[in-house]
Amino acid sequence: MRFSTTRFMKIDLAGAPKFGAELQALTSLLGTVADEPKHRCVLITHVLDTAVAYVEAVNNVFPVVRIVAIPYSASPSAVRTLRSRGFNVIVPASIPEIFTESEKQVTEALQESQVPLLVQEVGGYLAHASAKLSTFSHFLGVVEDTNNGHWLYESTGPHPIPVLSMAQSPLKSIEDSIIGDAVLFSIERILREDFAAICQGMRCAVIGFGKIGRSTAVALKGREAVVSIYDINPSIDISAKVEGFFPMPLHDLLPTSDLVVGCTGQTSIRLVDMPFIKDGAILASASSKAIEFALSDFGRECTVEKFSDIIWRYSQYNGKKFYVLLKGTPVNFRDGSILGTILDMIYCELFLCMREVAARKAPLGLSKSPPPIQEEVAKAWLKHHSDDFIRAMDDKVWEYPDSLKLGLPKF
Ligand SMILES: NC(=O)c1ccc[n+]([C@@H]2O[C@H](COP(=O)([O-])OP(=O)(O)OC[C@H]3O[C@@H](n4cnc5c(N)ncnc54)[C@H](O)[C@@H]3O)[C@@H](O)[C@H]2O)c1
């Protein structure tokens, strides 16, 4: 098969925000999709400034006919830039609206043209629409980026369309391991600016000790906070204990914690837990949507006041108060979440998953991004972001996994 090696030259990154422009690995992979036919795509995604270069890169291969922005992560400057470059960016007013708007926009895009269409999304926003979308023979399928979306597709399946998820890929775990630092950056900024407080010595609870929880706990410990965790899974509590994060029962942990960071992707603090929250505690989410805290239930039992542009104060009838940051949405999106070359890696895997779906190679139903995609991404990333490996083009990594056989005993 012949691939175009010139298409990426057409990408104009000159005017893109500087921190979104370093997508050399992704750029190198664009030519791996045959020039024609050009399938269209819809992106349901975080429109951060860092996403502008990604959208433009994808658009060169799979013309982007609509972008549904996640409202809590829609950067006004990124939305403006994309619109000024001719992209149709829709910003729903609320999280529930993302579901209805996503289905509506994808359906309209399918009705207006017979050119095949795929979707790349970040939260299972089409999970309830898969049967309807399967009635369009030119609908190719969905690429899902997040665990929250993966779980939603899992719980609403089986799906009569391909749903290729990279949420649980080993490369995604690399991103997850640096999310905690982004979460802490945003929490620290709010602590300093709005509470005149710092993390050092603060008693902190991390709820959920999975990939995001561990990464958040490590980041908090690095700031010399006193970190305890609670996970609903008893084995994970043991694993936290041996890593030095003291696990405690939830109703013992909440009364002693000044900061509670929800990292489960579920509703981890429910109404029954509310009386245990320490007076004056701050609740922040590191997960998805506004799922982590039962805020509407809390609202029925508390007086809710706007404390600042980003903080809401919940006063219970017994006089105790607690504070919720950013309406319970993930705090790290306030500050651009993660930056740097790891983004290039994530975008590469998303793009190769799109290539897989566009080529109708992904099976019907929910499936996971296969290892050969991760190997292709990792090699492209090393080739563009590691001078040491670039200088060692005879190294065994380039032939992995075939090179594994070189170490096998010869019989
Ligand atoms: N903020 C971000 O930028 C960002 C980035 C990646 C993922 N996420 C989201 O973070 C969430 C967590 O993802 P993950 O990859 O860490 O998942 P994970 O499966 O690795 O970890 C979740 C952990 O939460 C625990 N848990 C589940 N329900 C619980 C409950 N009610 N109480 C206590 N513990 C509970 C599970 O046992 C598990 O250990 C997901 O919603 C994911 O989409 C957010």
The ligand as an SDF file (V2000), in Angstrom:
LIG
                    3D

 44 48  0  0  0  0  0  0  0  0999 V2000
   -9.4780   14.5120   35.3900 N   0  0  0  0  0  0  0  0  0  0  0  0
   -8.9680   13.9800   34.2990 C   0  0  0  0  0  0  0  0  0  0  0  0
   -8.3230   14.6290   33.4910 O   0  0  0  0  0  0  0  0  0  0  0  0
   -9.1600   12.5190   34.0530 C   0  0  0  0  0  0  0  0  0  0  0  0
   -8.2490   11.8340   33.2330 C   0  0  0  0  0  0  0  0  0  0  0  0
   -8.4280   10.4680   33.0310 C   0  0  0  0  0  0  0  0  0  0  0  0
   -9.5180    9.8250   33.6140 C   0  0  0  0  0  0  0  0  0  0  0  0
  -10.4130   10.5490   34.3620 N   0  0  0  0  0  0  0  0  0  0  0  0
  -11.5820    9.9300   34.9850 C   0  0  0  0  0  0  0  0  0  0  0  0
  -11.2420    9.5710   36.3320 O   0  0  0  0  0  0  0  0  0  0  0  0
  -12.1320    8.5290   36.7560 C   0  0  0  0  0  0  0  0  0  0  0  0
  -11.3130    7.4050   37.3670 C   0  0  0  0  0  0  0  0  0  0  0  0
  -10.5730    6.7890   36.3350 O   0  0  0  0  0  0  0  0  0  0  0  0
   -9.4410    5.6890   36.6470 P   0  0  0  0  0  0  0  0  0  0  0  0
   -8.7740    5.4470   35.3340 O   0  0  0  0  0  0  0  0  0  0  0  0
   -8.6350    6.0830   37.8170 O   0  0  0  0  0  0  0  0  0  0  0  0
  -10.3560    4.4430   37.0100 O   0  0  0  0  0  0  0  0  0  0  0  0
   -9.9160    3.1390   37.8220 P   0  0  0  0  0  0  0  0  0  0  0  0
  -10.8890    2.0890   37.4950 O   0  0  0  0  0  0  0  0  0  0  0  0
   -8.4420    2.8790   37.6020 O   0  0  0  0  0  0  0  0  0  0  0  0
  -10.0890    3.5990   39.3490 O   0  0  0  0  0  0  0  0  0  0  0  0
  -11.3230    3.8550   39.9680 C   0  0  0  0  0  0  0  0  0  0  0  0
  -11.1880    3.3980   41.4220 C   0  0  0  0  0  0  0  0  0  0  0  0
  -12.3230    3.8720   42.1450 O   0  0  0  0  0  0  0  0  0  0  0  0
  -12.7790    2.8260   42.9900 C   0  0  0  0  0  0  0  0  0  0  0  0
  -14.1940    3.0800   43.2690 N   0  0  0  0  0  0  0  0  0  0  0  0
  -15.2570    2.9060   42.4530 C   0  0  0  0  0  0  0  0  0  0  0  0
  -16.3900    3.3160   43.0680 N   0  0  0  0  0  0  0  0  0  0  0  0
  -16.0150    3.7600   44.2840 C   0  0  0  0  0  0  0  0  0  0  0  0
  -16.7330    4.3270   45.3700 C   0  0  0  0  0  0  0  0  0  0  0  0
  -18.0460    4.5150   45.3200 N   0  0  0  0  0  0  0  0  0  0  0  0
  -16.0330    4.6730   46.4760 N   0  0  0  0  0  0  0  0  0  0  0  0
  -14.6930    4.4810   46.5610 C   0  0  0  0  0  0  0  0  0  0  0  0
  -13.9670    3.9410   45.5560 N   0  0  0  0  0  0  0  0  0  0  0  0
  -14.6120    3.6060   44.4240 C   0  0  0  0  0  0  0  0  0  0  0  0
  -12.5240    1.5470   42.2060 C   0  0  0  0  0  0  0  0  0  0  0  0
  -12.4450    0.4210   43.0660 O   0  0  0  0  0  0  0  0  0  0  0  0
  -11.1660    1.8710   41.5550 C   0  0  0  0  0  0  0  0  0  0  0  0
  -10.0760    1.4720   42.3610 O   0  0  0  0  0  0  0  0  0  0  0  0
  -12.9230    8.1450   35.5110 C   0  0  0  0  0  0  0  0  0  0  0  0
  -14.1330    8.8260   35.5370 O   0  0  0  0  0  0  0  0  0  0  0  0
  -12.0710    8.6590   34.3700 C   0  0  0  0  0  0  0  0  0  0  0  0
  -12.8020    8.8890   33.1880 O   0  0  0  0  0  0  0  0  0  0  0  0
  -10.2380   11.8660   34.6160 C   0  0  0  0  0  0  0  0  0  0  0  0
  1  2  1  0
  2  3  2  0
  2  4  1  0
  4  5  1  0
  4 44  2  0
  5  6  2  0
  6  7  1  0
  7  8  2  0
  8  9  1  0
  8 44  1  0
  9 10  1  0
  9 42  1  0
 10 11  1  0
 11 12  1  0
 11 40  1  0
 12 13  1  0
 13 14  1  0
 14 15  2  0
 14 16  1  0
 14 17  1  0
 17 18  1  0
 18 19  2  0
 18 20  1  0
 18 21  1  0
 21 22  1  0
 22 23  1  0
 23 24  1  0
 23 38  1  0
 24 25  1  0
 25 26  1  0
 25 36  1  0
 26 27  1  0
 26 35  1  0
 27 28  2  0
 28 29  1  0
 29 30  1  0
 29 35  2  0
 30 31  1  0
 30 32  2  0
 32 33  1  0
 33 34  2  0
 34 35  1  0
 36 37  1  0
 36 38  1  0
 38 39  1  0
 40 41  1  0
 40 42  1  0
 42 43  1  0
M  CHG  2   8   1  16  -1
M  END
$$$$
